[in-house]
Amino acid sequence: MMRFSADCLSRQLDEVFRSWGMTEPFRIVCSERIIEADLMGIDSHGIGMLPLYEQYRQHGCLVVNPEVTVVSDRHAVALIDAAHGMGHIAATRAMELAIDKAANFGVGAVSVQRSNHYGAAGAYSNMACRRGLLGLSMTGTTQRSVVPTFGREPRYSTNPLAFAAPGAKTDGFSLDMATSTVAIGKLMIARWAGEPIPVGWALDEQGHPETDPAKALAANPKRLTPLGGTRQLGSHKGYGLAMMVEILCSLLSDSFIGGYDLDTGERGEFINVGHFFLVIDPVAFRGESGAFESSLDRLVTFLRATPPVDPDQPVLVPGDPEKAAWKERTELGIPLAESLLGEIREVCRSCGAPFILD
């Protein structure tokens, strides 16, 4: 592994996006969301996604400078058309709009249609949290890769969701999770590291466990398991959560499900991913500024005070690992595997951007 500062990786991203012809405001937004994922330790949704984004651009299913528009705006709710641009662009605008609506109405809900992969879901819920609001972020996906409980073939994908809430004296709460046992990016990380994946992450075409990440990634289609892995361990719950995400993200926005039009069964020229964002102002419920945050502090403190099984591993709350990763990576740099560096170098060669990560 080699380590690079967030600024260095941001400059590399900027060089690539500039070579695409992307305007500066869009380059800034995309780079910020991507590097935030890497700083939080969500490597599967950071700069490691760049090779896939370059494939999208080459295949013509990614509009570099989209004309993002608000299709409908009705009081506390709105629908945004991403115009097939990078998901980070429309998702950032959607969360900003939801935040504004929450300030006016106490709640704001914004859906996005005709989008692409938007990176780490937590990057958007945290936007609301930093404003003293509760934020929910979730997204549809670009491919079918998760097998429903009792099934052999995938019907949807990792369908992630993130929720964040602010504290007063603590860092609050920040959950970012896939509704599959793992995200596809975790298979990519294992492949980069040359390591096997645990039993229960993926299946082969007969429905048996697959532990080779290269084979799991090369499978067409991919076959990940719902959160829980098996029915006995609760995969039906992960399956149900995934469908909740699909309904809010894909059906509300009239977007594709796992990259396919549900009516025709075809992929079409564009990917057409849907997103959903919900923001809540806690003052609208508690009536007093800071009251909710103090209550959340007490809950977080109560959870962290749980007697641990291992004294060297205290009980954490969602968001703690990401905050620890942020601190470490801000100080020491963001680690990248040699194989990923090779893929980024190839992206630069493909689009004519300088490679600056030597």
N, C-alpha and C positions, 0 to 999 in steps of 0.2 A: 504494500500500500504506500502511496505517496500522498502527502497532505498539501492542500492549497487553501489560501485565504478566500473568504467569501468574495472579497473585492476582485481577486484574480479570476475566479470562476465567473463572476458577473461580467468581467471584461471579455472572457472567452465567449460567453453567450451573446454578448452585444455584437461581437465580430461576426458570429454566425448569422444572427438576425439581420444585421446590417447588410450582409452579403445577399440575403433573401430579398432585400429591398424594403424591409419593414420600417415604418416611421419611428422616430425616436420615442414618442409617448408609448407606443405599443411595446417597443423594445424594453423600456424601463419597467412596465407592468409585468411582462412575461419574466424578465430576469429576477425581479423581486420575489414573485411567487415561487419560482423554481428554486432559488437559493434559500428561501425560507424553509422549504422542505428539507434541503440538505442540512441546514443548521439545526433543524429539529431532530435530525437523525433518521428521517424518512427517506432513505437513499433510493428506494424504489420509485419515488415520484419527483426526484430532483433532476440534476443534470444528466443522470443516467437515462432519462427519457428522450434526450436529444436525438439519438439515432432513429427512434420511432417517429418523432416529429419531422425529421428530414425525409423519411419514407413517405409520410403523408403529403409533404410538399411536392416531392417528386411525382407522386401518383395523381396529383391534381385535386386531392380531396381536402386541401387546406388553403384557405384564402389568406394571404399574408397580411393584407391591409383591409380588413372587413369593415363594412359600413354597419356598425352595431346600432340597432334602433329599438325604441320602446314601442312595441306593437299595440299594447293596450295598457291603460293606467286608470285604475278605478279605486279611489280612496286608498285603502291599506294594501292593495294587491296590484301586481303588474306582471306583464309578460314581455320578455326581451328576446329579440331575434339576434343571434350571434353571427349570422351571415357566414357561417362556416369558417370563422377565424380560429386562432388559438383559443382554447377554452378559458385560459387565464384572463383574457381581455374582457369577454362578456361576463364572466363570473365575478370579476372585481367590480365591474360596473353594477351588476345585479346586487351584490352585497352592499355596496355604497347606497344604492337606492332603497334597499330594505332597511338600512340604518336610518336614513332620512325619514322614511315612513313611520318607523317605530317612534321617532322623536315627535311626530305629529299626532299619531293615532294610538301609541302604546304598543303597537305590533305592526310589523311589515312582512309581507310574503311576496317573493318574486320568483318567477319561473323563467327558465331560459330554454329556447329551442334552437335547433340547427347549429349546435356547437361541436366542440371536439374535447379531447382529454383536457381536464383543467388542473391537473397536478394533485397536490395534497388537499383533501377536504378541509383539514384543520387550518390551513392558511386563511380560509375565509371566515370560519366561525371565530377565529382569534381576532379578526378585524373588528367584529362586533364587541368582543370581550374587552378589547383595548379602549373602547368607547363607553365602558360601563354598562353594556347591554348583554343579553343572552343571545347567542348565535347558534343556529342550526344550518349545516351545509351538507348536501348530499348530491350524488350524481349518478346518472346512467353511464353506460360504458360503450366501448367501441367494438366489442367482440363477445360471442358466446363462449364462456369458458368454465362455468360452474354447473355441475350436475345436480338436479333436484334430488332430494331424499328418495330412495328406492329406484332412481333412474340410472341409465347408462350413458346418456348423451346430454351435453350441456344445453340449457335453454335460456340462461341469462349469464351475468358475469359477477364480478366482485362487489358491485353496488355499495360503495363505501358511504359512510356517514360520519359527521363530526359535530360535536356539541361543546360549546364553551360558555362558562359563566364566571363573572368577576368576583373576586374577594376584596376585602378592605385592606387587611394586613397580610394575608396570604396571597399566593399566586392564583388562587381560585381553582377552577376545574376545567380541563380541556381533554376531551375524548376524541380520538380519531381512529376509526376502525373500518376494516372491510367486513362485509357480511359473509365472506368466504373464510375458510380456515386461515388462509394467507392470501395476500395480494400476489398477482402475477409477477410484480417486480421482485418479490422475495425469491422466486425461482431464478430470476436474472442475477440477483446478488450471489446465490449459491453457485450458478454457472461461472460467474466471474471469478469466484474464489476456488473453483474446482472441488466443491464439496457436495456430498449427497444431500438430498432433502429428507426430512423425517417421514416415516410411514404415516399416512393420513392427510398429507397435503394435497396429493394428486393421485389420479387413477389412470390405468391404461385402458385400452379400448374394450377389454373384457370386464372392466370394473374392478380390477385388482390394484393394490397399491403400487405406485410408481415412485422410485427413489432417485432416479437419475434426472437432474434438472434439465439437462440438454434434451433428453427424450420427452420430458413433460412439456417443455417449451416448443419443441418441434412438432408435437402432435397436432393434427388438424382434423377436428378441433381439439383445443386444450380441454382437460377434464380435471378441474379443481373440485374440492368438496365444500359444501356449505359449512358455515361456522359450527363446529362440533365434530365434524368429520364423519361420524356414523349416527344412525338413529338412536342407538343406545346412549350415546354421549350428547345427544341433543341437536343433531343436524337439522331436524325439523324446525327448530327455533331460528337457526341461521337462515334457513330457506324462507321462513315467514318474514323475517326482517328484510331480506333481500327483495321480496315482493312489495313490501311497504315502500321501500326506496324506489322501486320501478314504477309504482303507481304515482307517487308524488313527482318524480323526475320525468318519466317518459310519457305517461298517459296524460297528465295534466298539460304538458307542453306539446303533445302530439308529436313526439319524437320516436326514433327507432328504438327497438329493444335489443340490446346486445349487437348493435350494428345492422340489424335487419328490420325491414318493414314487416310488421306483424301480419298485415293483410295479404301482401304479395309474396312474402318470403324472400324478397330480393334485397341486396345491399344498396343498390343505387350508386350514383356517382359520388355522393357525399355521405359522411358518417352519421350526421344528424343526432348528436348526443343531447340529452336534456339534463338540466340541473334544477335544483330547488333550494331556496334560501328562506329562512324564517328568523326574524329578529324580534325580541321582546324587551321592552323597557320595564325593569322590575319595579320602578317607582309607580307605574300604572296599577300595580297590584298591592304593593306594600304602602304606598302613599307617602313614605318618608325616604328621602335620599340617604343611601348608605345602610338602610335597615336590612335589605336583602344580603348585601355583601357581608355584613357582620354575622348574619345567620350562616352563610356559606362558610365563613371562617371557622365557626364553631363546629360545623359538620366535618370540615377537612381536618381540623385538629383532633376531633374525636376518632376519625378513621386512622390517622397516623399514629395515634396512641394505642392502637390494637397490639396486644402482646404478640410478637413475631415467633414463628417456629424456630428460625435461626436468628440469633442476636445480631449477626453480621448483615442480615437482610431485613431491614425494617419494612413495614407495610407502607406502600405508596398509594397515591391517588392518581387517577388519569391526568396526564400532563407532566408529572414529575420526571419520567425518563426523557421527554423532549426538552424540558428545561435544563436537565443535566447535560444532554447532548449539546444544546445551544452554548452553554458555558464552556464546555470542553472544546468545541469546534471553533468558537470565537477566539479562544486562546491559542489552540494548537493547529487549527486548520481543518478543512474537510477532507477525509480520506477517500481516495479513489484507487480502485484496483488497476493494475497494469492493463488488463484486458479491456476495461472500460475506457482507459486513456486511448487505447488503440482504436476503439470504435468512434470516439470523439475526433481523433485525428482523421479518420476516414470521412466523417461528416464534413470536416473542414475541406478536405480534398474534393469532396463531391460538390460543394456549393461555392468553392473558391475563396473561403475565409482563411485568414492566417491562423495557424495553430500556435498558441502561446503557452501551452502547459508543459513545455520541456523543462 
